[in-house]
Amino acid sequence: MRHRSPARWLAPVALLVCAVAAISVVQSSSSSSGDDGGSSTQTTKTATSSGAGQKKTPTKRKRTYTVKQGDILGVIAEKNGTTVEELQALNPSIDAATLHAGQKIRLPR
């Protein structure tokens, strides 16, 4: 007599368990959306209004400048409408004498 693989009975059991889990998820999501009534609409409105405020945030993100070969701090400040002092205050770790290409410098907003 040949030994049968446990996969022959495990596969249908696993399929049945997945089907029961899927049905219970669908039933719980449909019953929870029906119970709240107006509160789900209110949540959507709140999310939408907060989402509208997020569209303005890109203007508030930090600005940076990537140093190019031959750049000096004074020219970078002039190109970006700021002063050397402001750049040094925003970037205390940089040394104006040792700028190198590829270095990132924070700029005022």
C-alpha positions in Angstrom: 0.0 0.0 0.0 1.3 3.4 -1.0 1.7 6.2 1.6 -0.5 9.2 0.7 0.9 12.8 1.0 -0.7 15.0 3.7 -1.1 17.6 1.0 -4.0 15.7 -0.4 -6.1 16.5 2.7 -4.4 19.8 3.8 -5.1 21.6 0.5 -8.9 21.4 0.8 -8.8 22.3 4.5 -6.6 25.4 3.8 -9.0 26.4 1.0 -12.0 26.1 3.3 -10.2 28.1 6.1 -9.4 30.9 3.5 -13.0 31.0 2.3 -14.4 31.3 5.8 -11.9 34.0 6.6 -12.8 36.0 3.5 -16.5 35.7 4.2 -16.1 36.9 7.7 -14.0 39.9 6.6 -16.6 40.9 4.0 -19.4 40.5 6.5 -17.6 42.5 9.3 -16.8 45.4 6.9 -20.3 45.6 5.5 -21.9 45.5 9.0 -19.5 48.2 10.4 -20.1 50.6 7.5 -23.9 50.2 8.0 -23.8 50.8 11.7 -22.0 54.2 11.6 -24.4 55.9 9.1 -23.4 59.5 9.1 -20.1 59.2 11.0 -18.4 57.5 8.0 -19.3 60.5 5.8 -18.1 62.9 8.5 -14.8 61.1 8.7 -14.4 61.4 4.9 -15.1 65.1 5.1 -12.5 65.5 7.8 -9.9 63.5 5.9 -10.7 65.6 2.8 -10.3 68.9 4.6 -7.1 67.8 6.2 -5.9 66.5 2.7 -6.5 70.0 1.3 -4.3 71.5 3.9 -1.5 69.1 2.9 -1.4 70.4 -0.6 0.2 73.6 0.7 3.0 71.8 2.6 5.4 71.5 -0.4 6.0 75.2 -0.1 7.1 74.7 3.5 9.6 71.9 2.8 13.3 72.5 3.4 15.1 74.0 0.4 18.6 72.8 -0.4 21.3 73.6 -2.8 23.9 71.1 -4.2 27.3 72.7 -4.5 28.8 72.6 -7.9 32.5 72.7 -8.8 33.9 76.2 -8.3 31.0 77.5 -6.2 31.7 79.8 -3.3 29.3 80.6 -0.4 28.9 84.3 -1.4 27.8 83.4 -5.0 25.4 80.7 -3.6 23.9 83.3 -1.2 23.5 85.8 -4.0 21.9 83.4 -6.4 19.3 82.3 -3.8 18.5 85.8 -2.4 20.1 85.4 1.0 23.3 86.3 2.9 26.4 84.3 3.8 25.5 84.8 7.4 22.1 83.2 7.0 23.6 80.2 5.2 26.2 79.8 7.9 23.5 80.0 10.6 21.4 77.3 8.8 24.5 75.1 8.1 26.8 75.3 11.1 28.8 72.3 10.0 30.0 73.7 6.7 33.2 75.6 6.2 33.1 78.3 3.5 36.8 77.6 2.7 36.3 73.8 2.1 33.1 73.6 0.0 33.2 70.6 -2.4 31.0 69.6 -5.3 28.0 67.5 -4.3 27.8 68.9 -0.8 24.2 69.8 0.2 23.5 73.2 1.8 20.2 74.1 3.5 18.7 77.4 2.2 16.2 79.7 4.0 12.5 79.2 3.0 
